[in-house]
Amino acid sequence: MEDDLRIGLDEDFDEEKKKLMEIQKARIHDIVHGGFIALKSLIPNPIKASIRKAIRDHLNGKGTESSSADPTKSMKALETKETENKINTLQQNINNLCK
């Protein structure tokens, strides 16, 4: 009878221990993940930087008349079609905002 009680208590203890381990594991994961998110935000993104520069140049009226009408001309040329499509979409959005 005592052995059955001890076995039952040991099983309950093991279950609680597993739950606590999972909770601690999730907390550690959140801490590490949060640290990498903060670190990632410190790494400069060249595409975002180019877009921000183009918008600043456009809003400040820098460059020739044609480059102020087309903010992407101040950006470096990008090779992929997908990126070009994204830039064109952003350019249309900028032009719509400036109208």
N, C-alpha and C positions, 0 to 999 in steps of 0.2 A: 504494500500500500504506500509506504514512504517512497519507494522507488518510482512508483507511478506518479506520485505528486512531484517528485524531483524532476522526472523526465518532462512532465507537463510544464513546470516552471522554467526549465532549461529551454524548452521550445518557445515559450512566450518571450524569454529573455533574448533568444536568438532573433526572433521576429522583430522585436523592438530595436535591437542592435542593427539589423539590416535597414530598417526604416531610417534610423538616425544616420547611418552611413550614406544612404541615398540623399538625404537632406543636405548633409555636409558636402557630398559630391556635387550636387546642384549649386550650392553656394559658391564652391570653389570655381565651378565652371562659369558662373555669372561674374565673379570677380575677374577671372582671367579674360573672359570675353569682353567685359567692360574696359579693361586695360588696353586691349588691342584696338577697340573702337576709338578710344582717345588717342592712341598712338597713330592710327590710320588717319585721323583728322589732321595730324600735324604734317603728314607727307603731302607735298604739293601735287596737285593734279594739273599737268600741263594744258590739257584741253580746257578745263575750267578757267585756268589763269588766262589763256588766250581769249576766251569768250569774255571774261571780265574786262580785260584790257580793251577789247574791241568795243564793248558797250561804253566804257569810260571815254574812249576816244570819240565815239559817236556822239555821246551826250555833251562832251566838252567842245565839239566842233573841230577837233584836230584833224589835220590831213587835208587832202584836196577835196574838192566838191564831190567827186565820184566816190572817194573812199568814205566820206561821211554818209553818203546814201547807201553804201554797201559795207557794213561794218566788218564783214568777214574778210575783206581785202587786206586788212591789217593783220590778220591771223596767218600763221604759217600754213603752207599747203599740206593737206593730209591725204594719205594715199588711198584709204579704203572707201568704197562706195557708201557703206553704211554710215561712216562718220560724215561724209559729205552730205548725205541725206539729213542727218541730224543737224548739221550746221545750217543747211538751207531752211529747215523748219524753224530753227532758232532765229535766223535772219528774218524770216517772214513775221515771226512773233514780235521781234524788235521793231520792224517797220510798222506793224499794226499799232504798237504802243506809241510810236512817235507821231502818228497821224492825228 
